Amino acid sequence: MFEEAQLYSPVTQTESGAVVVQLGADHPGFKDPEYRERRNEIAASALAWVPGTDPQPVAYTDAENEVWQLISAELAVKHERYAVREFLEAKAAVGLPEDRVPQLVEVTAGVAPLTGFAYHPAPGLVELRQFYGSLAAGVFHSTQYVRHPSQPLYTPEPDIIHEVIGHGNMLGSPRFAALKRAAGEATLRVESEAALQAIADVFWFTMEFGVMYEDGELRAYGAGILSSYGEIEEFRSMEIRPLDIAAMATVDYDITSYQPVLFGAASFGELEEVAGGFFASVDDDTPERLGITVAA
């Protein structure tokens, strides 16, 4: 289980209307005024976005494009080695650029014809109910900033590399997209915070950090692993448990570090049966039936 408050970089507005991204003291860009101003600028653009219109394009710098290019090249090799076939096929179908950061309208243009999903800009953390609930309508809320260039292979928070290389490529797959929509529909169906948190936790251990056995080999499909240069090399050494909804909804985890416990599906069919079945059936009484307790 994970509390939203643990996440980095809340976005605030001053009395004068200025948008400020609050970076943690151990964030790589904390002492970089130029990076901090850049983050504020991109967040302000997202806050000013009017639903129903195209997101304002971000004029990415050469340095930001270089980070994207480096990560894309590094991950391309690792995806071939570690990603499940469904992800690789979806990635090829979406066809994201590898030499520059794509605009969100380009990401939408890649995934919408395949699964109907659209990307909407977010200044930072989106509240759980809004983020997951929007998936039911085929909307993915995405940040647009790029991680700090001093540590291109690491980010303490989800940036556009995670949102697009991880989730965007997944959303080229109708099977993955169906699971995300099911999580969204479940969110709209439940009212209790305990049920909502259970949905978020199961999503975390599947769509974010899911692994699966394929042809006798453990491979990754979760966006968090497949967008992480370091974690993708480490997931096979973690504790791998069988899919278990109650366990996924109660294991403590920290978004800012590698996940020591992962849940491995025996096949894509099992993932759809277990996680998809949970999303399709969860209601406000589910946490009690599973013995899940949520701290007050």
Backbone as CSV, one residue per row, in Angstrom:
resi,resn,N_x,N_y,N_z,CA_x,CA_y,CA_z,C_x,C_y,C_z
1,MET,0.843,-1.185,0.000,0.000,0.000,0.000,0.883,1.241,0.000
2,PHE,0.446,2.261,-0.670,1.273,3.459,-0.828,0.412,4.698,-0.671
3,GLU,0.890,5.648,0.086,0.150,6.885,0.307,0.580,7.934,-0.705
4,GLU,-0.406,8.652,-1.276,-0.106,9.695,-2.250,0.879,10.729,-1.713
5,ALA,0.808,11.009,-0.418,1.646,12.057,0.168,3.129,11.759,0.030
6,GLN,3.472,10.488,-0.226,4.878,10.148,-0.383,5.437,10.635,-1.727
7,LEU,4.561,10.970,-2.657,5.026,11.367,-3.980,5.721,12.710,-3.945
8,TYR,6.674,12.867,-4.839,7.426,14.101,-4.939,6.629,15.167,-5.696
9,SER,7.079,16.411,-5.537,6.780,17.527,-6.434,5.315,17.921,-6.576
10,PRO,4.636,18.246,-5.475,3.296,18.815,-5.633,3.368,20.165,-6.337
11,VAL,2.307,20.500,-7.057,2.250,21.754,-7.799,1.327,22.712,-7.067
12,THR,1.809,23.908,-6.798,1.025,24.902,-6.078,0.979,26.209,-6.868
13,GLN,0.085,27.092,-6.451,0.007,28.422,-7.044,0.078,29.465,-5.947
14,THR,0.846,30.506,-6.181,0.961,31.595,-5.212,-0.266,32.488,-5.316
15,GLU,-0.381,33.448,-4.398,-1.512,34.374,-4.418,-1.537,35.180,-5.708
16,SER,-0.385,35.392,-6.307,-0.323,36.149,-7.554,-0.626,35.291,-8.784
17,GLY,-0.805,33.969,-8.554,-1.119,33.067,-9.651,0.070,32.337,-10.232
18,ALA,1.264,32.592,-9.725,2.454,31.908,-10.239,2.401,30.421,-9.887
19,VAL,2.771,29.590,-10.826,2.764,28.139,-10.628,4.141,27.698,-10.155
20,VAL,4.165,26.922,-9.068,5.434,26.484,-8.480,5.397,24.977,-8.269
21,VAL,6.391,24.283,-8.808,6.556,22.851,-8.572,7.479,22.688,-7.371
22,GLN,6.986,22.039,-6.329,7.743,21.901,-5.087,8.614,20.644,-5.138
23,LEU,9.870,20.822,-5.509,10.787,19.686,-5.566,11.309,19.343,-4.180
24,GLY,11.469,18.041,-3.913,12.038,17.611,-2.653,13.507,17.971,-2.563
25,ALA,14.030,18.107,-1.355,15.417,18.538,-1.154,16.429,17.570,-1.756
26,ASP,16.039,16.294,-1.908,16.968,15.316,-2.495,16.688,15.076,-3.976
27,HIS,15.852,15.908,-4.565,15.593,15.800,-6.006,16.831,16.278,-6.764
28,PRO,17.212,15.614,-7.862,18.407,16.030,-8.609,18.375,17.480,-9.076
29,GLY,17.182,18.035,-9.272,17.096,19.407,-9.759,16.821,20.443,-8.693
30,PHE,16.862,20.047,-7.422,16.487,20.950,-6.331,17.329,22.225,-6.311
31,LYS,18.620,22.106,-6.568,19.528,23.262,-6.489,19.818,23.868,-7.865
32,ASP,19.002,23.534,-8.834,19.200,24.025,-10.199,18.073,25.006,-10.536
33,PRO,18.298,26.309,-10.389,17.222,27.286,-10.607,16.667,27.263,-12.028
34,GLU,17.530,26.982,-13.003,17.055,26.940,-14.388,16.095,25.776,-14.603
35,TYR,16.431,24.623,-14.029,15.553,23.459,-14.147,14.240,23.702,-13.413
36,ARG,14.318,24.325,-12.248,13.110,24.571,-11.474,12.173,25.526,-12.216
37,GLU,12.738,26.536,-12.845,11.908,27.466,-13.611,11.284,26.753,-14.807
38,ARG,12.037,25.854,-15.408,11.515,25.081,-16.536,10.341,24.216,-16.099
39,ARG,10.474,23.585,-14.948,9.383,22.768,-14.430,8.141,23.615,-14.177
40,ASN,8.342,24.794,-13.602,7.214,25.696,-13.337,6.514,26.086,-14.644
41,GLU,7.315,26.378,-15.652,6.781,26.799,-16.949,5.923,25.700,-17.581
42,ILE,6.426,24.473,-17.565,5.693,23.361,-18.176,4.429,23.052,-17.377
43,ALA,4.516,23.115,-16.046,3.338,22.872,-15.215,2.275,23.935,-15.450
44,ALA,2.694,25.189,-15.598,1.749,26.277,-15.838,1.009,26.071,-17.153
45,SER,1.724,25.606,-18.167,1.093,25.342,-19.455,0.022,24.266,-19.333
46,ALA,0.315,23.219,-18.552,-0.658,22.148,-18.362,-1.882,22.646,-17.596
47,LEU,-1.664,23.482,-16.584,-2.782,24.021,-15.814,-3.670,24.923,-16.664
48,ALA,-3.080,25.581,-17.638,-3.832,26.501,-18.489,-4.571,25.787,-19.620
49,TRP,-4.307,24.498,-19.783,-4.931,23.749,-20.880,-6.442,23.711,-20.735
50,VAL,-7.146,23.883,-21.846,-8.604,23.852,-21.877,-9.041,22.509,-22.463
51,PRO,-9.753,21.675,-21.687,-10.221,20.389,-22.219,-10.998,20.570,-23.515
52,GLY,-10.780,19.655,-24.441,-11.422,19.752,-25.739,-10.547,20.397,-26.790
53,THR,-9.402,20.946,-26.358,-8.447,21.545,-27.292,-7.159,20.730,-27.258
54,ASP,-6.319,20.914,-28.270,-5.024,20.247,-28.266,-4.135,20.870,-27.193
55,PRO,-3.358,20.047,-26.485,-2.408,20.609,-25.521,-1.425,21.550,-26.212
56,GLN,-1.067,22.621,-25.515,-0.061,23.532,-26.055,1.249,22.781,-26.247
57,PRO,1.893,22.924,-27.398,3.174,22.226,-27.596,4.249,22.763,-26.657
58,VAL,5.103,21.879,-26.216,6.240,22.256,-25.387,7.460,22.355,-26.302
59,ALA,8.152,23.476,-26.260,9.361,23.647,-27.078,10.535,23.007,-26.335
60,TYR,10.701,21.722,-26.542,11.748,21.009,-25.824,13.129,21.472,-26.281
61,THR,14.026,21.588,-25.326,15.381,22.053,-25.602,16.233,20.922,-26.166
62,ASP,17.386,21.285,-26.695,18.310,20.270,-27.190,18.703,19.314,-26.072
63,ALA,18.907,19.855,-24.870,19.294,19.012,-23.735,18.190,18.023,-23.385
64,GLU,16.947,18.471,-23.418,15.827,17.578,-23.106,15.674,16.506,-24.179
65,ASN,15.836,16.895,-25.436,15.769,15.911,-26.519,16.911,14.901,-26.431
66,GLU,18.070,15.359,-25.969,19.204,14.443,-25.823,18.940,13.406,-24.738
67,VAL,18.291,13.820,-23.645,17.934,12.863,-22.596,16.974,11.823,-23.157
68,TRP,15.952,12.271,-23.876,14.995,11.352,-24.486,15.699,10.383,-25.441
69,GLN,16.585,10.913,-26.258,17.292,10.088,-27.238,18.166,9.046,-26.550
70,LEU,18.863,9.441,-25.496,19.704,8.512,-24.756,18.879,7.397,-24.137
71,ILE,17.803,7.772,-23.448,16.958,6.768,-22.795,16.310,5.842,-23.821
72,SER,15.817,6.409,-24.914,15.176,5.593,-25.951,16.143,4.541,-26.495
73,ALA,17.374,4.958,-26.755,18.364,4.030,-27.304,18.720,2.937,-26.300
74,GLU,18.916,3.336,-25.037,19.266,2.361,-23.998,18.124,1.368,-23.773
75,LEU,16.892,1.890,-23.725,15.759,1.022,-23.435,15.398,0.127,-24.613
76,ALA,15.670,0.575,-25.830,15.343,-0.248,-26.995,16.033,-1.610,-26.903
77,VAL,17.281,-1.594,-26.507,18.029,-2.843,-26.370,17.459,-3.696,-25.237
78,LYS,17.158,-3.045,-24.123,16.651,-3.766,-22.955,15.233,-4.283,-23.174
79,HIS,14.427,-3.548,-23.921,13.081,-4.042,-24.223,13.145,-5.347,-25.010
80,GLU,14.024,-5.409,-25.988,14.140,-6.639,-26.772,14.538,-7.822,-25.890
81,ARG,15.324,-7.534,-24.878,15.829,-8.598,-24.009,14.823,-8.986,-22.928
82,TYR,14.053,-8.009,-22.429,13.272,-8.262,-21.219,11.761,-8.076,-21.343
83,ALA,11.261,-7.385,-22.352,9.833,-7.075,-22.425,9.029,-8.225,-23.028
84,VAL,7.770,-8.327,-22.638,6.882,-9.343,-23.207,6.564,-8.987,-24.662
85,ARG,6.167,-9.993,-25.435,5.879,-9.789,-26.860,4.768,-8.763,-27.067
86,GLU,3.753,-8.801,-26.212,2.622,-7.887,-26.383,3.076,-6.431,-26.331
87,PHE,4.007,-6.141,-25.440,4.536,-4.781,-25.346,5.359,-4.439,-26.580
88,LEU,6.216,-5.358,-27.018,7.075,-5.086,-28.172,6.244,-4.832,-29.432
89,GLU,5.198,-5.619,-29.607,4.343,-5.428,-30.778,3.590,-4.108,-30.698
90,ALA,3.131,-3.744,-29.503,2.424,-2.474,-29.324,3.370,-1.298,-29.556
91,LYS,4.588,-1.418,-29.051,5.578,-0.361,-29.238,5.836,-0.117,-30.723
92,ALA,5.970,-1.177,-31.483,6.198,-1.032,-32.924,5.006,-0.388,-33.608
93,ALA,3.811,-0.717,-33.146,2.605,-0.165,-33.761,2.440,1.322,-33.456
94,VAL,2.789,1.745,-32.232,2.648,3.156,-31.849,3.661,4.013,-32.599
95,GLY,4.895,3.540,-32.711,5.905,4.226,-33.510,6.329,5.583,-32.985
96,LEU,6.666,5.668,-31.702,7.118,6.933,-31.127,8.483,7.339,-31.683
97,PRO,8.742,8.641,-31.809,10.082,9.077,-32.237,11.112,8.730,-31.170
98,GLU,12.312,8.419,-31.599,13.377,8.067,-30.665,14.441,9.150,-30.555
99,ASP,14.393,10.156,-31.422,15.427,11.187,-31.437,15.004,12.485,-30.758
100,ARG,13.748,12.564,-30.307,13.254,13.790,-29.675,12.035,13.460,-28.826
101,VAL,11.716,14.354,-27.914,10.532,14.176,-27.064,9.282,14.435,-27.901
102,PRO,8.347,13.507,-27.945,7.133,13.754,-28.716,6.170,14.686,-27.979
103,GLN,5.377,15.420,-28.721,4.284,16.189,-28.149,3.145,15.231,-27.793
104,LEU,2.320,15.614,-26.831,1.217,14.734,-26.435,0.245,14.486,-27.577
105,VAL,0.080,15.469,-28.478,-0.804,15.233,-29.625,-0.247,14.128,-30.518
106,GLU,1.069,14.005,-30.578,1.682,12.934,-31.364,1.459,11.583,-30.698
107,VAL,1.540,11.554,-29.376,1.303,10.302,-28.654,-0.136,9.858,-28.868
108,THR,-1.062,10.797,-28.740,-2.464,10.476,-28.995,-2.659,9.959,-30.416
109,ALA,-2.010,10.598,-31.376,-2.132,10.173,-32.771,-1.607,8.756,-32.970
110,GLY,-0.645,8.345,-32.145,-0.105,6.999,-32.250,-0.983,5.943,-31.618
111,VAL,-1.565,6.257,-30.459,-2.321,5.239,-29.728,-3.819,5.237,-30.049
112,ALA,-4.391,6.392,-30.364,-5.845,6.471,-30.566,-6.367,5.527,-31.644
113,PRO,-5.716,5.426,-32.801,-6.233,4.499,-33.817,-6.162,3.032,-33.388
114,LEU,-5.302,2.733,-32.417,-5.105,1.352,-31.977,-6.044,0.962,-30.848
115,THR,-6.243,1.878,-29.899,-7.038,1.535,-28.705,-8.013,2.622,-28.273
116,GLY,-8.009,3.770,-28.946,-8.938,4.834,-28.592,-8.497,5.726,-27.460
117,PHE,-7.282,5.550,-26.948,-6.810,6.365,-25.827,-6.277,7.707,-26.309
118,ALA,-6.435,8.728,-25.453,-5.909,10.064,-25.718,-5.100,10.525,-24.516
119,TYR,-4.069,11.324,-24.789,-3.217,11.866,-23.737,-3.634,13.295,-23.414
120,HIS,-3.838,13.565,-22.119,-4.156,14.906,-21.642,-3.024,15.397,-20.749
121,PRO,-2.677,16.670,-20.808,-1.551,17.175,-20.008,-1.904,17.310,-18.528
122,ALA,-0.939,16.985,-17.684,-1.088,17.134,-16.237,0.124,17.887,-15.695
123,PRO,-0.069,18.838,-14.793,1.062,19.585,-14.247,1.937,18.762,-13.307
124,GLY,1.362,17.710,-12.746,2.075,16.874,-11.788,1.162,15.753,-11.351
125,LEU,1.210,15.425,-10.085,0.380,14.354,-9.533,-1.099,14.634,-9.758
126,VAL,-1.813,13.634,-10.286,-3.255,13.716,-10.464,-3.902,12.876,-9.367
127,GLU,-4.889,13.415,-8.737,-5.581,12.728,-7.639,-6.046,11.346,-8.097
128,LEU,-5.936,10.365,-7.200,-6.183,8.974,-7.561,-7.500,8.754,-8.292
129,ARG,-8.583,9.266,-7.742,-9.894,8.995,-8.323,-10.007,9.598,-9.721
130,GLN,-9.437,10.765,-9.918,-9.480,11.384,-11.237,-8.602,10.630,-12.226
131,PHE,-7.383,10.286,-11.799,-6.463,9.608,-12.716,-7.027,8.267,-13.175
132,TYR,-7.405,7.424,-12.215,-7.896,6.100,-12.590,-9.264,6.169,-13.241
133,GLY,-10.130,7.030,-12.738,-11.461,7.149,-13.323,-11.418,7.568,-14.776
134,SER,-10.472,8.417,-15.142,-10.366,8.885,-16.519,-9.994,7.764,-17.478
135,LEU,-9.357,6.729,-16.987,-8.995,5.610,-17.853,-10.231,4.956,-18.457
136,ALA,-11.350,5.004,-17.740,-12.578,4.414,-18.257,-13.017,5.074,-19.555
137,ALA,-12.717,6.366,-19.697,-13.076,7.111,-20.900,-11.948,7.128,-21.919
138,GLY,-10.901,6.350,-21.665,-9.778,6.320,-22.599,-8.905,7.545,-22.521
139,VAL,-8.770,8.125,-21.323,-7.935,9.312,-21.126,-6.787,8.970,-20.194
140,PHE,-5.580,9.310,-20.620,-4.401,9.130,-19.772,-3.825,10.498,-19.465
141,HIS,-3.788,10.853,-18.177,-3.210,12.126,-17.755,-1.694,11.982,-17.679
142,SER,-0.989,12.846,-18.404,0.465,12.703,-18.525,1.198,13.993,-18.185
143,THR,2.292,13.847,-17.432,3.203,14.966,-17.254,3.961,15.203,-18.561
144,GLN,4.604,16.372,-18.681,5.310,16.703,-19.918,6.772,17.082,-19.697
145,TYR,7.202,17.130,-18.446,8.572,17.539,-18.172,9.525,16.355,-18.332
146,VAL,10.799,16.671,-18.509,11.857,15.678,-18.653,12.711,15.678,-17.388
147,ARG,13.144,14.531,-16.967,13.982,14.389,-15.768,15.230,15.263,-15.853
148,HIS,15.866,15.487,-14.710,17.032,16.360,-14.660,18.195,15.753,-15.455
149,PRO,18.870,16.543,-16.293,19.920,15.997,-17.169,21.141,15.459,-16.441
150,SER,21.324,15.818,-15.156,22.480,15.314,-14.421,22.370,13.813,-14.144
151,GLN,21.129,13.303,-14.135,20.903,11.877,-13.886,19.884,11.358,-14.902
152,PRO,20.265,11.277,-16.169,19.300,10.908,-17.204,18.725,9.503,-17.066
153,LEU,19.424,8.633,-16.354,18.941,7.268,-16.213,18.155,7.054,-14.923
154,TYR,17.848,8.157,-14.222,17.121,8.043,-12.948,16.136,9.193,-12.811
155,THR,14.981,8.907,-12.252,14.039,9.957,-11.875,13.292,9.515,-10.621
156,PRO,13.126,10.404,-9.642,12.391,10.045,-8.427,10.888,10.178,-8.598
157,GLU,10.423,10.538,-9.786,9.006,10.803,-10.029,8.685,10.476,-11.482
158,PRO,7.441,10.228,-11.808,7.090,9.908,-13.201,7.206,11.133,-14.108
159,ASP,8.094,11.064,-15.113,8.207,12.147,-16.082,7.644,11.667,-17.414
160,ILE,7.805,12.465,-18.470,7.206,12.087,-19.751,7.832,10.817,-20.313
161,ILE,9.051,10.514,-19.931,9.672,9.265,-20.382,8.905,8.070,-19.820
162,HIS,8.566,8.138,-18.549,7.761,7.071,-17.942,6.364,7.033,-18.552
163,GLU,5.734,8.193,-18.651,4.347,8.272,-19.096,4.169,7.789,-20.530
164,VAL,5.181,8.045,-21.367,5.037,7.757,-22.794,5.768,6.486,-23.215
165,ILE,7.054,6.363,-22.878,7.777,5.142,-23.254,7.196,3.949,-22.507
166,GLY,6.800,4.149,-21.258,6.185,3.066,-20.500,4.724,2.875,-20.861
167,HIS,3.876,3.806,-20.432,2.429,3.654,-20.617,1.980,3.843,-22.057
168,GLY,2.576,4.802,-22.767,2.150,5.056,-24.140,2.326,3.848,-25.029
169,ASN,3.449,3.175,-24.898,3.658,1.959,-25.696,2.692,0.852,-25.279
170,MET,2.431,0.718,-23.993,1.445,-0.272,-23.539,0.079,-0.006,-24.156
171,LEU,-0.259,1.286,-24.277,-1.591,1.636,-24.774,-1.745,1.411,-26.267
172,GLY,-0.710,0.920,-26.920,-0.846,0.461,-28.291,-1.409,-0.948,-28.363
173,SER,-1.532,-1.602,-27.210,-2.051,-2.969,-27.141,-3.513,-2.965,-26.697
174,PRO,-4.435,-3.499,-27.495,-5.831,-3.564,-27.056,-6.013,-4.345,-25.758
175,ARG,-5.189,-5.357,-25.517,-5.340,-6.155,-24.296,-4.909,-5.360,-23.065
176,PHE,-3.784,-4.652,-23.151,-3.377,-3.812,-22.027,-4.356,-2.657,-21.843
177,ALA,-4.790,-2.058,-22.947,-5.729,-0.943,-22.862,-7.028,-1.381,-22.203
178,ALA,-7.483,-2.597,-22.491,-8.721,-3.098,-21.888,-8.572,-3.228,-20.379
179,LEU,-7.400,-3.671,-19.922,-7.175,-3.773,-18.481,-7.177,-2.397,-17.824
180,LYS,-6.594,-1.411,-18.494,-6.577,-0.060,-17.931,-7.985,0.536,-17.906
181,ARG,-8.754,0.296,-18.949,-10.139,0.764,-18.952,-10.935,0.093,-17.831
182,ALA,-10.685,-1.196,-17.616,-11.391,-1.918,-16.558,-11.068,-1.332,-15.188
183,ALA,-9.808,-0.938,-14.982,-9.439,-0.284,-13.717,-10.175,1.043,-13.582
184,GLY,-10.316,1.765,-14.693,-11.047,3.018,-14.664,-12.513,2.818,-14.359
185,GLU,-13.118,1.823,-14.982,-14.535,1.542,-14.730,-14.752,1.114,-13.279
186,ALA,-13.807,0.367,-12.733,-13.900,-0.024,-11.324,-13.857,1.200,-10.418
187,THR,-12.990,2.155,-10.753,-12.864,3.379,-9.960,-14.164,4.162,-9.961
188,LEU,-14.813,4.239,-11.102,-16.082,4.957,-11.176,-17.187,4.238,-10.401
189,ARG,-17.045,2.942,-10.238,-18.078,2.136,-9.596,-18.021,2.203,-8.074
190,VAL,-16.817,2.327,-7.505,-16.689,2.263,-6.051,-16.775,3.662,-5.445
191,GLU,-17.133,3.712,-4.192,-17.228,4.980,-3.472,-16.256,5.064,-2.300
192,SER,-15.942,3.933,-1.691,-15.097,3.971,-0.497,-13.639,4.186,-0.859
193,GLU,-12.921,4.849,0.055,-11.491,5.065,-0.158,-10.717,3.754,-0.076
194,ALA,-11.208,2.817,0.728,-10.532,1.525,0.847,-10.573,0.767,-0.471
195,ALA,-11.719,0.785,-1.144,-11.840,0.100,-2.431,-10.996,0.792,-3.492
196,LEU,-11.010,2.129,-3.474,-10.195,2.878,-4.432,-8.716,2.560,-4.247
197,GLN,-8.279,2.506,-2.991,-6.874,2.211,-2.736,-6.517,0.800,-3.188
198,ALA,-7.439,-0.141,-3.015,-7.187,-1.511,-3.463,-7.013,-1.555,-4.979
199,ILE,-7.835,-0.804,-5.700,-7.695,-0.731,-7.162,-6.326,-0.158,-7.525
200,ALA,-5.948,0.924,-6.866,-4.659,1.557,-7.144,-3.493,0.618,-6.858
201,ASP,-3.596,-0.152,-5.777,-2.501,-1.055,-5.413,-2.373,-2.220,-6.397
202,VAL,-3.505,-2.772,-6.818,-3.453,-3.855,-7.798,-2.931,-3.320,-9.136
203,PHE,-3.341,-2.120,-9.509,-2.828,-1.479,-10.726,-1.309,-1.322,-10.629
204,TRP,-0.836,-0.916,-9.452,0.598,-0.711,-9.248,1.389,-1.982,-9.523
205,PHE,0.919,-3.105,-8.993,1.672,-4.355,-9.128,1.393,-5.085,-10.438
206,THR,0.538,-4.524,-11.270,0.299,-5.111,-12.589,0.708,-4.121,-13.682
207,MET,-0.078,-3.089,-13.910,0.185,-2.167,-15.004,1.467,-1.353,-14.818
208,GLU,1.878,-1.141,-13.588,3.106,-0.380,-13.332,4.327,-1.286,-13.160
209,PHE,4.183,-2.340,-12.371,5.348,-3.176,-12.060,5.047,-4.661,-12.229
210,GLY,4.301,-4.970,-13.281,3.956,-6.357,-13.543,5.030,-7.109,-14.300
211,VAL,5.172,-8.388,-13.959,6.070,-9.286,-14.680,5.285,-10.542,-15.044
212,MET,5.795,-11.257,-16.044,5.035,-12.380,-16.588,5.997,-13.429,-17.141
213,TYR,5.639,-14.682,-16.979,6.436,-15.759,-17.558,6.000,-15.971,-19.004
214,GLU,6.984,-16.000,-19.883,6.718,-16.166,-21.307,7.787,-17.073,-21.886
215,ASP,7.366,-18.191,-22.454,8.309,-19.181,-23.005,9.335,-19.603,-21.962
216,GLY,8.873,-19.761,-20.728,9.729,-20.229,-19.646,10.674,-19.196,-19.072
217,GLU,10.507,-17.930,-19.463,11.406,-16.864,-19.030,10.598,-15.741,-18.404
218,LEU,11.109,-15.162,-17.327,10.416,-14.048,-16.686,10.679,-12.769,-17.474
219,ARG,9.598,-12.137,-17.910,9.703,-10.892,-18.660,8.814,-9.832,-18.025
220,ALA,9.063,-8.582,-18.386,8.327,-7.463,-17.789,7.290,-6.912,-18.750
221,TYR,6.186,-6.421,-18.177,5.198,-5.698,-18.971,4.793,-4.383,-18.312
222,GLY,5.107,-4.198,-17.028,4.716,-2.989,-16.320,5.462,-1.758,-16.808
223,ALA,4.741,-0.640,-16.917,5.333,0.605,-17.436,6.464,1.116,-16.562
224,GLY,6.368,0.898,-15.247,7.419,1.365,-14.353,8.743,0.665,-14.598
225,ILE,8.694,-0.623,-14.855,9.914,-1.373,-15.138,10.435,-1.042,-16.527
226,LEU,9.543,-1.001,-17.497,9.966,-0.840,-18.884,10.373,0.575,-19.244
227,SER,10.203,1.516,-18.318,10.701,2.879,-18.544,11.878,3.205,-17.639
228,SER,12.360,2.201,-16.897,13.454,2.409,-15.951,14.707,1.685,-16.425
229,TYR,15.718,2.454,-16.782,16.974,1.888,-17.263,17.585,0.927,-16.240
230,GLY,17.503,1.284,-14.963,18.118,0.447,-13.946,17.252,-0.713,-13.503
231,GLU,15.983,-0.444,-13.245,15.115,-1.475,-12.679,14.873,-2.624,-13.654
232,ILE,14.893,-2.326,-14.939,14.667,-3.379,-15.919,15.780,-4.435,-15.874
233,GLU,16.955,-4.057,-15.364,18.064,-5.006,-15.234,17.997,-5.784,-13.920
234,GLU,17.152,-5.338,-12.995,17.144,-5.913,-11.655,15.914,-6.754,-11.336
235,PHE,14.836,-6.640,-12.123,13.566,-7.233,-11.685,13.623,-8.746,-11.529
236,ARG,14.480,-9.410,-12.291,14.537,-10.870,-12.183,15.162,-11.341,-10.877
237,SER,15.856,-10.434,-10.191,16.488,-10.806,-8.926,15.602,-10.496,-7.722
238,MET,14.425,-9.938,-7.959,13.520,-9.605,-6.860,12.734,-10.837,-6.413
239,GLU,12.027,-10.697,-5.296,11.156,-11.778,-4.831,9.920,-11.806,-5.727
240,ILE,9.716,-12.909,-6.425,8.586,-13.029,-7.346,7.520,-13.920,-6.708
241,ARG,6.344,-13.353,-6.515,5.235,-14.090,-5.925,4.165,-14.334,-6.989
242,PRO,3.333,-15.359,-6.797,2.226,-15.570,-7.737,1.194,-14.458,-7.600
243,LEU,0.394,-14.253,-8.659,-0.658,-13.241,-8.596,-1.594,-13.540,-7.429
244,ASP,-1.826,-12.534,-6.607,-2.689,-12.671,-5.433,-3.245,-11.293,-5.118
245,ILE,-4.539,-11.113,-5.320,-5.147,-9.795,-5.166,-4.992,-9.260,-3.743
246,ALA,-5.283,-10.077,-2.757,-5.191,-9.611,-1.365,-3.765,-9.206,-1.029
247,ALA,-2.789,-9.969,-1.509,-1.394,-9.639,-1.229,-0.995,-8.347,-1.918
248,MET,-1.398,-8.181,-3.176,-1.057,-6.962,-3.896,-1.658,-5.728,-3.235
249,ALA,-2.801,-5.898,-2.612,-3.489,-4.767,-1.993,-3.010,-4.468,-0.578
250,THR,-2.075,-5.257,-0.078,-1.615,-5.034,1.291,-0.108,-4.902,1.433
251,VAL,0.650,-5.247,0.403,2.114,-5.132,0.476,2.513,-3.658,0.488
252,ASP,3.369,-3.278,1.420,3.880,-1.904,1.447,4.867,-1.709,0.297
253,TYR,4.828,-0.546,-0.328,5.786,-0.251,-1.387,6.115,1.227,-1.399
254,ASP,7.229,1.538,-2.031,7.741,2.907,-2.084,8.027,3.250,-3.534
255,ILE,7.384,4.276,-4.049,7.526,4.647,-5.453,8.930,5.152,-5.781
256,THR,9.689,5.569,-4.782,10.991,6.192,-5.028,12.160,5.203,-5.048
257,SER,11.874,3.911,-4.933,12.963,2.928,-4.949,12.540,1.695,-5.739
258,TYR,13.503,0.830,-6.057,13.192,-0.402,-6.775,12.234,-1.248,-5.935
259,GLN,11.365,-1.970,-6.625,10.370,-2.788,-5.928,10.970,-4.147,-5.558
260,PRO,11.082,-4.463,-4.262,11.702,-5.733,-3.872,10.787,-6.938,-4.037
261,VAL,9.477,-6.688,-4.124,8.495,-7.763,-4.289,7.688,-7.497,-5.552
262,LEU,7.628,-8.488,-6.434,6.849,-8.388,-7.659,5.938,-9.604,-7.764
263,PHE,4.875,-9.467,-8.550,3.902,-10.548,-8.713,3.914,-10.995,-10.171
264,GLY,4.272,-12.263,-10.383,4.439,-12.772,-11.733,3.227,-13.541,-12.227
265,ALA,2.681,-13.126,-13.368,1.590,-13.859,-14.003,2.172,-15.037,-14.778
266,ALA,1.476,-16.172,-14.743,1.938,-17.342,-15.477,1.760,-17.166,-16.975
267,SER,0.842,-16.257,-17.353,0.566,-15.998,-18.764,-0.266,-14.726,-18.858
268,PHE,-0.452,-14.223,-20.073,-1.307,-13.053,-20.250,-2.746,-13.406,-19.878
269,GLY,-3.141,-14.630,-20.189,-4.480,-15.075,-19.832,-4.721,-15.037,-18.340
270,GLU,-3.712,-15.445,-17.558,-3.879,-15.394,-16.109,-3.971,-13.954,-15.628
271,LEU,-3.175,-13.057,-16.220,-3.255,-11.647,-15.852,-4.670,-11.123,-16.086
272,GLU,-5.227,-11.426,-17.242,-6.577,-10.965,-17.557,-7.604,-11.590,-16.628
273,GLU,-7.411,-12.853,-16.295,-8.357,-13.536,-15.419,-8.302,-12.991,-13.995
274,VAL,-7.092,-12.830,-13.464,-6.952,-12.423,-12.057,-7.117,-10.913,-11.895
275,ALA,-6.279,-10.128,-12.549,-6.366,-8.675,-12.399,-7.615,-8.124,-13.097
276,GLY,-7.848,-8.586,-14.334,-9.044,-8.143,-15.041,-10.311,-8.549,-14.318
277,GLY,-10.316,-9.755,-13.761,-11.479,-10.210,-13.002,-11.707,-9.372,-11.759
278,PHE,-10.622,-8.988,-11.098,-10.738,-8.120,-9.924,-11.316,-6.769,-10.313
279,PHE,-10.754,-6.146,-11.357,-11.262,-4.838,-11.783,-12.740,-4.920,-12.166
280,ALA,-13.154,-6.038,-12.753,-14.542,-6.174,-13.202,-15.513,-6.404,-12.063
281,SER,-15.023,-6.902,-10.934,-15.934,-7.297,-9.855,-15.781,-6.500,-8.563
282,VAL,-14.706,-5.736,-8.411,-14.471,-5.044,-7.144,-15.616,-4.091,-6.829
283,ASP,-15.994,-4.080,-5.553,-17.007,-3.143,-5.077,-16.591,-2.652,-3.693
284,ASP,-17.432,-1.879,-3.062,-17.058,-1.286,-1.784,-16.906,-2.311,-0.667
285,ASP,-17.444,-3.500,-0.842,-17.311,-4.540,0.179,-16.083,-5.415,-0.042
286,THR,-15.421,-5.255,-1.178,-14.282,-6.116,-1.503,-13.157,-6.051,-0.472
287,PRO,-12.737,-4.866,-0.020,-11.640,-4.842,0.965,-11.948,-5.669,2.211
288,GLU,-13.165,-5.580,2.708,-13.531,-6.350,3.903,-13.500,-7.843,3.602
289,ARG,-14.012,-8.237,2.433,-14.016,-9.658,2.079,-12.603,-10.207,1.963
290,LEU,-11.681,-9.364,1.495,-10.297,-9.801,1.336,-9.469,-9.631,2.605
291,GLY,-10.069,-9.059,3.621,-9.322,-8.828,4.858,-8.356,-7.677,4.770
292,ILE,-8.645,-6.717,3.881,-7.778,-5.550,3.701,-8.204,-4.464,4.652
293,THR,-7.273,-3.956,5.421,-7.568,-2.847,6.327,-6.807,-1.619,5.851
294,VAL,-7.458,-0.480,5.932,-6.847,0.774,5.532,-6.708,1.669,6.748
295,ALA,-5.493,2.184,6.963,-5.258,3.051,8.121,-6.108,4.304,8.030
296,ALA,-6.590,4.745,9.175,-7.434,5.948,9.203,-6.601,7.173,8.935
